Amino acid sequence: MSEQGKEAVVGLLEAGQFFGEGCMNGHKSRIATTTTMEPCLITAIEKSAMLAAIEKEPKFSALFMRHLLTRNSRVEEDLIDQLFNSSEKRLARILLLLANFGKEGNPTPINPGINQEALAGMIGSTRSRVSFFMNKFRKLGLISYDGTIEVHQSLLNAVLYEKPELKLQNQDI
């Protein structure tokens, strides 16, 4: 949380990913906080052990470099999204990411622990705005939810091609 009381979700991690690598850059204090949304196993690696593995293990070094480059690209995308897209588009994007669109296999239902309040925090909006957009997406057939959120391909198509279906005509939501 910032001094102004603002909170933001900058990244979502999956199994096998790294976090806290800023300490290798000489940061004296933490610049980020990580919170789990479900039970998980976290392994701490001492800075000296990490530096030794990067220096002596080429395969690990390549894996870690791919992680850093991917993370950097993702942070850039998230920043651009936050600066230039509406709350509605940011919500659509985070739903697609949470449902694993663009990854191998079929999209998956979103973890039931991710509620509208959590989604609001992720996109920098309010729960009431998220509720409004979720109802709109549901009415348009872009998502379905009854405890778990299922994202349909049509949401991806609507975001990618900015189809006018995102706008309901002559209907109250």
Backbone torsions as a table, in degrees:
resi	resn	phi	psi	omega
1	MET	NA	136.3	-178.4
2	SER	-79.6	172.3	177.5
3	GLU	-62.7	-25.1	178.5
4	GLN	-84.4	2.3	179.1
5	GLY	82.8	14.2	-179.4
6	LYS	-94.7	143.7	179.9
7	GLU	-124.4	149.4	177.7
8	ALA	-149.0	147.9	173.1
9	VAL	-97.5	119.3	-177.2
10	VAL	-97.9	-28.3	-179.3
11	GLY	-153.9	151.9	173.8
12	LEU	-115.5	127.4	-177.2
13	LEU	-103.7	151.6	176.5
14	GLU	-116.0	173.7	178.7
15	ALA	-54.5	138.1	176.4
16	GLY	84.3	2.8	-179.3
17	GLN	-93.7	160.0	179.6
18	PHE	-97.8	153.3	167.7
19	PHE	-150.1	159.4	-179.3
20	GLY	84.1	13.7	-177.5
21	GLU	-69.5	-8.3	177.2
22	GLY	-60.1	-25.7	-179.8
23	CYS	-65.0	-24.4	179.7
24	MET	-75.5	-13.2	-178.5
25	ASN	-93.0	2.7	178.2
26	GLY	92.7	8.0	178.0
27	HIS	-62.7	128.8	-179.8
28	LYS	-81.7	-26.6	178.7
29	SER	-131.0	159.9	179.0
30	ARG	-66.3	137.7	177.2
31	ILE	-110.0	0.8	-179.3
32	ALA	-149.6	161.1	176.6
33	THR	-124.1	143.5	177.2
34	THR	-115.8	133.7	179.1
35	THR	-127.5	135.8	178.4
36	THR	-89.0	149.5	178.4
37	MET	-105.7	-7.8	177.8
38	GLU	-155.3	163.8	-180.0
39	PRO	-57.8	139.3	-179.7
40	CYS	-152.8	166.9	176.9
41	LEU	-110.0	125.8	-179.9
42	ILE	-117.1	131.8	178.7
43	THR	-110.4	125.1	177.9
44	ALA	-90.1	135.8	178.2
45	ILE	-120.0	124.0	178.5
46	GLU	-61.8	145.9	-178.6
47	LYS	-55.8	-44.0	-178.4
48	SER	-63.8	-38.4	178.6
49	ALA	-68.2	-38.6	179.3
50	MET	-66.0	-46.4	179.0
51	LEU	-62.1	-39.0	178.7
52	ALA	-66.0	-42.4	179.7
53	ALA	-64.3	-40.0	179.1
54	ILE	-64.1	-39.3	-177.7
55	GLU	-74.3	-38.1	-170.5
56	LYS	-103.0	-14.0	-176.1
57	GLU	-119.1	96.0	-176.9
58	PRO	-58.6	-38.0	-179.5
59	LYS	-67.0	-42.7	177.5
60	PHE	-65.3	-41.9	179.3
61	SER	-59.6	-42.3	178.6
62	ALA	-65.3	-41.9	178.1
63	LEU	-60.6	-46.4	-178.7
64	PHE	-66.6	-38.5	177.8
65	MET	-63.5	-43.0	176.9
66	ARG	-60.4	-41.8	177.7
67	HIS	-58.8	-48.6	-177.9
68	LEU	-63.1	-42.8	180.0
69	LEU	-66.6	-41.7	178.1
70	THR	-64.4	-44.8	178.9
71	ARG	-61.0	-43.6	179.6
72	ASN	-60.9	-44.8	178.0
73	SER	-61.8	-42.0	-178.8
74	ARG	-64.7	-41.1	178.9
75	VAL	-64.3	-40.4	177.1
76	GLU	-61.6	-45.1	178.9
77	GLU	-60.9	-43.5	-179.4
78	ASP	-64.0	-39.9	179.5
79	LEU	-65.7	-45.0	177.7
80	ILE	-61.2	-42.7	178.7
81	ASP	-59.2	-45.8	-178.1
82	GLN	-65.5	-38.1	-176.2
83	LEU	-78.8	-34.8	-169.0
84	PHE	-115.2	-11.6	-177.5
85	ASN	-107.1	153.7	177.7
86	SER	-72.1	165.3	176.4
87	SER	-57.2	-38.2	-179.2
88	GLU	-62.6	-45.6	179.2
89	LYS	-68.3	-37.2	178.5
90	ARG	-64.3	-38.7	177.6
91	LEU	-65.1	-45.6	178.7
92	ALA	-58.3	-43.6	-179.3
93	ARG	-64.6	-44.6	-178.5
94	ILE	-67.6	-35.0	176.1
95	LEU	-63.0	-41.8	177.9
96	LEU	-64.0	-41.8	178.8
97	LEU	-65.4	-44.5	-179.1
98	LEU	-65.4	-29.3	179.4
99	ALA	-86.9	3.2	177.3
100	ASN	65.6	32.5	173.6
101	PHE	-65.7	139.1	179.6
102	GLY	90.7	-3.3	177.1
103	LYS	-102.7	169.0	178.1
104	GLU	-61.7	148.3	179.3
105	GLY	83.6	-175.4	-178.8
106	ASN	-85.8	154.3	174.7
107	PRO	-58.3	150.3	-178.2
108	THR	-114.0	153.0	174.1
109	PRO	-60.9	149.1	-179.1
110	ILE	-79.5	138.8	179.7
111	ASN	-47.2	128.1	-179.5
112	PRO	-61.6	-18.0	178.3
113	GLY	-71.4	-11.9	179.1
114	ILE	-92.5	99.8	-177.6
115	ASN	-98.6	-177.1	-177.3
116	GLN	-64.5	-32.7	177.4
117	GLU	-64.3	-44.5	178.3
118	ALA	-64.0	-42.9	178.1
119	LEU	-61.1	-40.1	178.4
120	ALA	-60.4	-43.5	177.6
121	GLY	-62.8	-36.4	-178.5
122	MET	-68.9	-31.0	-176.8
123	ILE	-105.4	-0.3	178.8
124	GLY	71.4	44.2	-179.1
125	SER	-136.7	-167.6	179.7
126	THR	-103.6	159.6	178.6
127	ARG	-62.6	-36.9	-179.3
128	SER	-65.5	-37.3	176.0
129	ARG	-66.2	-42.0	178.1
130	VAL	-61.4	-44.0	178.4
131	SER	-58.5	-44.7	178.2
132	PHE	-58.0	-49.8	-178.0
133	PHE	-68.9	-37.7	178.7
134	MET	-62.4	-43.5	177.1
135	ASN	-62.7	-40.8	178.2
136	LYS	-62.4	-47.9	179.4
137	PHE	-60.7	-40.0	179.6
138	ARG	-64.5	-46.0	-179.8
139	LYS	-63.5	-30.5	178.2
140	LEU	-82.4	-5.3	-179.8
141	GLY	78.5	17.6	-179.1
142	LEU	-83.4	-25.9	176.9
143	ILE	-141.8	165.2	168.0
144	SER	-138.2	148.2	176.9
145	TYR	-157.0	140.5	173.5
146	ASP	-154.9	67.0	-174.8
147	GLY	106.2	-47.4	172.7
148	THR	-118.6	150.4	-179.6
149	ILE	-97.8	125.9	174.2
150	GLU	-112.4	125.0	-178.9
151	VAL	-97.2	131.3	-178.7
152	HIS	-96.9	155.6	178.3
153	GLN	-53.3	-31.1	-177.8
154	SER	-61.2	-28.6	176.8
155	LEU	-67.8	-42.9	177.4
156	LEU	-60.6	-46.0	179.5
157	ASN	-61.3	-41.7	-179.6
158	ALA	-63.3	-39.8	-179.4
159	VAL	-73.1	-45.9	-177.4
160	LEU	-64.5	-40.8	-173.8
161	TYR	-106.9	5.6	179.8
162	GLU	42.9	52.6	-178.8
163	LYS	-69.2	148.0	-179.8
164	PRO	-67.5	-7.1	178.7
165	GLU	-63.0	-16.4	177.2
166	LEU	-67.3	-16.4	179.7
167	LYS	-105.2	121.7	174.6
168	LEU	-81.3	131.6	-179.0
169	GLN	-97.4	128.1	176.1
170	ASN	55.2	34.5	177.6
171	GLN	-132.4	142.3	172.8
172	ASP	-88.5	141.5	178.1
173	ILE	-103.7	NA	NA
